Amino acid sequence: MHRAEITIEHPKAAIIESTVRPESKGEFPKTSIIVSRQDDKVTIAIDSSDINGLRAAINSYLRWMDMAVTIVERIGG
């Protein structure tokens, strides 16, 4: 099993969490994803039985989190 955790800290963490959480229900074969938040930190825990699935999930979540942060900062959420 391969595992990665991505954590970001942002004052609007609740908005960012609510933006990426629906994606955790998506289809990443052989991969499980848990989205959690504590205070100003959002953490994405990714477990995958193969390294390619882990890489794909990491890349997707990094893009989605970057997009969420960019939007929140531009519109002031």
C-alpha positions in Angstrom: 0.0 0.0 0.0 1.2 3.5 -0.9 0.2 6.6 1.1 0.5 10.3 0.7 -0.9 13.2 2.7 -1.3 16.7 1.4 -1.9 19.5 4.0 -2.5 23.1 3.4 -3.1 25.9 5.8 -5.4 28.8 4.8 -7.7 31.1 6.7 -10.6 30.0 4.5 -9.9 26.3 5.0 -13.6 25.4 5.5 -14.4 26.7 2.0 -11.5 24.9 0.4 -12.5 21.7 2.2 -16.1 21.9 0.9 -14.7 22.5 -2.6 -12.5 19.4 -2.7 -14.6 17.0 -0.5 -17.0 16.0 -3.3 -14.1 14.9 -5.4 -13.2 12.3 -2.8 -16.3 10.4 -3.9 -14.9 10.1 -7.4 -13.4 7.2 -9.2 -9.7 6.5 -8.6 -9.3 2.8 -9.1 -7.7 1.0 -6.1 -7.5 4.3 -4.2 -9.2 5.6 -1.1 -9.2 9.3 -0.2 -10.1 11.0 3.1 -10.6 14.8 3.3 -10.4 16.3 6.7 -10.1 19.8 8.3 -8.9 21.0 11.6 -9.1 24.8 12.2 -7.2 26.4 9.3 -5.7 23.2 7.9 -7.1 20.9 5.2 -5.6 17.4 4.8 -6.1 15.0 2.0 -5.0 11.4 2.9 -4.6 9.2 -0.2 -4.0 5.4 0.0 -3.5 3.4 -3.1 -2.5 -0.2 -3.9 -0.4 1.0 -6.9 2.0 3.9 -7.4 0.3 5.1 -10.6 -3.1 5.5 -8.8 -1.4 7.4 -6.0 0.4 9.7 -8.5 -2.8 10.4 -10.4 -4.7 11.2 -7.2 -1.9 13.5 -5.9 -1.8 15.4 -9.2 -5.6 15.8 -9.3 -5.9 17.0 -5.7 -3.0 19.4 -5.9 -4.7 21.0 -9.0 -8.1 21.1 -7.3 -6.7 22.6 -4.1 -4.7 25.1 -6.0 -7.8 26.1 -8.0 -9.9 26.4 -4.7 -7.2 28.6 -3.1 -7.0 30.8 -6.2 -10.7 31.3 -6.4 -11.1 32.0 -2.6 -8.3 34.6 -2.8 -9.7 36.3 -5.9 -13.3 36.5 -4.8 -12.7 36.9 -1.1 -14.9 33.9 -0.1 
